[in-house]
Amino acid sequence: MSIGMLQNYSQETLGAKICIDNSWPFFLRALDSIPNKKFCNTIDYGAADGGTSMELWGRVFKKLGDKTICHIANDLPSSNLLTLADNLNELRAKFENLVVFIQPSSFYSHVALQASINIALAATTMHWLSKIPGTFKEHIHANKVRGLRREPFRAQSVNDFDSLLEARAWEFEVGGQFVLVDLAQDDSGHLLGNNAKDKDMFDTLYDIWLQLYKAGEVSKSAFEGAVFQNYYRTDEDIWQVLNMPHHKKNWIVHEVSIQMTPCPYRSQFDLDGNASAFSEGLMKTIRSWSERTFHTSIVEHGGSSTAIKKLYDELQERIFNSPDKYSMDYVHHYIRLERR
């Protein structure tokens, strides 16, 4: 499975934290809507090492006041669970009424007790697919190809979102609030790393990967095997699932919107002009979530891990040489659902 984050994920993903922090207005409305009880069960699906969502959850717990809170942080067993435990314990030390648990499993299965969850977050995580449904040779990401090559990934994404909402419906109690901050593609074709102004991030990675293949640094099978196990849903994809009869029965759709979040590394460069810091910071944040895809392909198909270093060295050099042409803006669906 080509899903995984680097050990220092939250340190290298300032943008992901900003996108999560931007969900606070959705949480305020969610908190005003949950059942008024003395206890509250919360969950963070796909929490990674927990660092990017710590501030948001601290605000949520403070808003919940003296309620007894049981908080679950979920991510794959291969995630950095030690750092996740440290971050959870840091939160726990601030709230006497809080108990925390780690749930190390895929969110494609049940990760909480039936009808137990009151409020939950899934941020920059449920775009990852349960499996890779096909292959293509002309790129590394399904949102960058068209037609029959793209369709299996789109269909898998729709089916996976259907399954995810079904699993969550089993876990939420009536009135429970679910906030999703889900990477998306908007009606203009903008998506993560593509703002139609700067160089496309996935095109750049593919170009470097192709050069490594042509130079003999990457085998043909490893080159073709590097396909991201994710897909960025459009509005049409989202509503195709939300309008399914069983989801209409289970969920009230309160809010669905698309927001673009400017790349914080580029914003800082525009202020200080420090190309060295910008190129290093942007490279590291891209590497934090993308490296596993390339590494897995090399492991499965043979090749040297030195190609990975060359990939990101070249990426950093390109950014440094033309800093005004690179950025990684985020495009997310912000969705708030309520369990009927």
N, C-alpha and C positions, 0 to 999 in steps of 0.2 A: 504494500500500500504506500503510495507516494504522498502521504499526508504527514506533516510534522513541522514543528517550529524549532529554531535554534534555542539553545539553552538560555541565552540572554534575550529572549524574545521581547519582553516588555521594555527593556532598556533601549531597544533599537526601533521601537514602533510608536513614536510620539504621535503620529497621525492617527493610529488606531485608537489611542486613548482619547484624542480630541473628538473623534467620531462617536465614541461611547459617551463622553461628557455631553455631547450635543443632544443626547437622548433624554436629558434630565426633564425637560418640559413634558415629555411623554410619560415619564415616571411620576411626575407630580399629579397628572390627571389619573394615572393608574392608581396611585396611592389614595386618592380621594374616592376611588370606586370600589376598593376591596372590602369584603365583609368586615364589620367592626367586631373583632374578637380580641381576646387577651393574648393570643399567640399568632404568629405569622411564619409560614414556611416559604423560604425563598430559594431560588436556584439560578446559577450562572452556567448556561450550557456552552461548552467549548471555551472554557475559561483560560486555556493555555496556562501560563504560570501565575495568573491572577493579578498581575501588576497593572494592566491597562484598565481594569474595572474597579480597582480598590477605592478610588476617590468617589466614584458613583455609588458604590454599595455603602460606603460610609455615610453619604448623604441620605440614602434610603433608610438605613438603620436609625439614624438620628431622627428622621421624620416619623418613624414608627414609634418613637418614644419608649414607654416602659413595657411594650409588648414583649413577651418571650419569643425570641426569633431562632429558628433552626435554618441555617444557611448551608446549602450544598453547592460545591464547586465541581463541575464535571469536565473531564477531558479524557483523551485516550491514554491508556497506560504508558505509552511511549513519551508522553509529555513530561515536562520538567516538574514532577510532583513534589520534589523537595522544596523548590522555590515557591510553588503553590502553597504548600503547608506553611512556610514561613510567612507569606503574605496573609494567609487566613488567620494565623495566630496573631499577627500584628493588628488585624481588625478586631479579633476577639478580645485583645487586651484593652481595647477602647470602649467596649460595650459589655457590661456585666450580665446583661440579659441575653447574650448571643452565644449559641453553640454552633460549631462548624464541622462539616464533614466533607471528605473528598470522595467523589464517585468516579473511579477510573474505568470508564467504558465508553463505547460509542453511543452517541445520542440517537442513533437509529434503532436502539432498543429502549426499553423503559429504564429510567435512571432514578425514579422516585416512586414512592408508594402511590397506590391508586387514590385519586381524589384528594391529594394532600397539598398541592402547591397553590399558594396565594398570589405570588408575584414572581416573575422570571424575566431574565435577559438572555438573548442569544445574539451576540454581536460579532460580526465579521467572521462567521463560522459555518452557518448552514448553507453556504454556497458550495461547500465540499460535498462531493457526491459519494454515495455508498460504494460505487465501483466505477471503473472506466469502461464505458459502453462500446468503445470502438477505437479505431486508430485513424490517423491521417498523417501525411508526410510533409504537407506544405506549411505547417506552423506548429507551435507548441501549445496553443490555447484555443479551445473550441469557439469562443466568441470572436476569434479572428478569422475563422473560415466560414464558408457559406454553403447553403444548399444541403445536399445529401450527406456531406461530411459533418456538418454541424448538427443535423437533426437528431441523431442518436443521443448526443449530449443534452440537447434541449429536452427531449422526451424523458431522459433519465432524470434530469433536474426537476421536471414537473412531477414525475412519479415519486421522486425522493421527497419533495416538499409535501406531497399528499401523505406519504408515510410518516413524515416528521410531525405534521399536525395531528395525525391520528394518534401517534404515540403520546403527544403532549395532551391531547384531549383526555386520555386515560389518566394522566397524572394530575391534572388541575381540578380543583374543586369548583363548584358553581360560583361564579363571580370572580374567579381568579383572572389575573391580568398578565398578558404575555406581550413583552416588548421585543421586537426583532429589529436589529440594525444589520441589514443583509446586503452584501455587495450586489450591485445591480448594473444593468445597462439601460440608459435612458433612451427616449424616443429619437434623440439626435445621434445615437451611437456612442455617446460618451460612456466610459467605464474606467475602472481602476487604471491609472497611468495613461489615459487617452482623453485629453481635454480639447483636442482639435487645434491646439496652438503649439504645443511643444512636441518633441519626438515621442512617438508611441513606445511605451515601456516594453510591451510584449514583442513588438516588432524588433526593438533593439536587442532584446535577449535572444530572439530567434536568429537574428543576423549574426551575432557573435557565436552562437551555438553552431550555425551553419559554417562559419569560417573555421571553427575548431575541427569540424568534420572534414572539410576540404583539405585541411592541413594535416590530417591523419591523427589528430589528437583524440578523436572520438570515433568509435566504430560506427558502421552504417546502422546496425541494429540498435545501438545505444542512442544514436542521433534520432532515429525514428521513434524510439520508445519513450522519449522525454515529452510527455503530454500531461498537462495539469489535470488533476482529478477534481476539477471544479467547473462551475458554470455560473455566469452572472445573469440572473433572471430579469426579464423585461416586465413592464406592467402587465402585458398580455399573459405572460407566464404565471404571474402572481394571481391574477384574477381568474385564470382558468382553474386554478386549484381552489381559491376561496369560494368560488361559485358552485363547486361540487355540492350536491344535495347533503351529503353526510357532514360536510364542514359547515354548511349553513345551519344545520341542526345543532352542531356543537359549539360554534363560535359566533360572537357578535363582532363585526369588523368596525372598530371605532375610527381608525386612522390609517391611511396608506399614502405616503408621499415619497418623492425622490429628492435627495439633497446632495449637492456636491460640496465636498470639504477641501479647501485648498491645501496643497502640500506644505506642511510647516517648514520643511528644510529649504524649499525654494523661497518661501516667504522670508525666512531669515537671511538667505543669500541676497534677496532683493534689497534688504536693509543694510547689510554689512559688506557685501561684495566679496566674502571670503570663499573663494572657489574650492580651496582645499578642504575646509570643514564641510562645505555643501556636498562635494563629490563623495566624501567618506560617509557622511550621514545618510545620504540618499542610497548609496550602494548597500550599506548595512541594513537599512530597513527593507529593501527589496530582497536581499539575501535571506533575511530572517524567516521568510515564509516560502521562498521559492527554491532554496537550495535542495530540499529533500527530493523534489521532482527530478532534478538532474542527477543527483547522487544515486537515487534508486535505480534509474535507468542504467547507469554505469555498473552498479553492483549486479543487476540482473542480466546484463548483456555483455559484460566484460569491458575492461578499459581501466585507465589510470585516474585516480582521484585528483591528480595534478591538473586535469582539465577543468575541474571545478574552480580551482584557484585562478586559473588563467581567464575563465569566464568572468569572474567578478573583478579581477584586476583590470581587464579590458573595459568593463562597464564603468568602473570608477575613473579610468583614464579618459573615456569619452565624455563623461560628465564634466570632468575637470577642464578639458580642452574647450568645451562649448557649454558653459554652465547656464547660459541664457536660453538654451534649447531643451532643457530637461526639467521634469517635475514628476510627481506622482500624486495627482489629485485623486480623491476618493469619491466614488458615486455609490450611494446607499439607498435602499428602501428603508424607511422608518415606518414600522407597522405596529399598531396596538390592537390586540385582540382580547376579548373577554369570553371566558367559558360560560356557555349558557347553562 
